[in-house]
Amino acid sequence: MNNVDNHLVEIFKALSCKWRIEILRTIASEKANCLCHLEPLFPLDKTTLSRHIKALVRAGLLLQNKKGVIVELKISSPDVLKIISLATKIAKKG
């Protein structure tokens, strides 16, 4: 496997968790753009939520910018949402 294939596997692993997909959708909808705003929206403890965010960052799906104690989050590319949208269409057909 080459580096592109390895990164592709990392992307799909990150998207294999419903919480991570929901985190991306929430950030994209601008309901929250920092970890502190995401926390009350999910029934996950802070550590678990942080772990999911790190997986999304590692996969290149999410960008984070630390400003003091604030961690701003944003989708790395509109293509991330396209992947989720296409996968949703496929899932609905199945």
C-alpha angles and dihedrals in degrees: 000000000000127000093267091054091048091051090048090055089049090052094051092045089054091050093048092084121080091214092056092050090049091048090054092047091049093050091045091052088054092235087128135006102176136052091248091059094045095054098074091046096061132056090228130107117247093256094053092045090050091051091053091049091050090053090052091048092047090052090051094243096113133038123210130197118190116213106178106297092344118093110198116204132198138166109263095222140356085242089073089066090045090057090052092046093051092046089050090054091051092048092051091053092051 
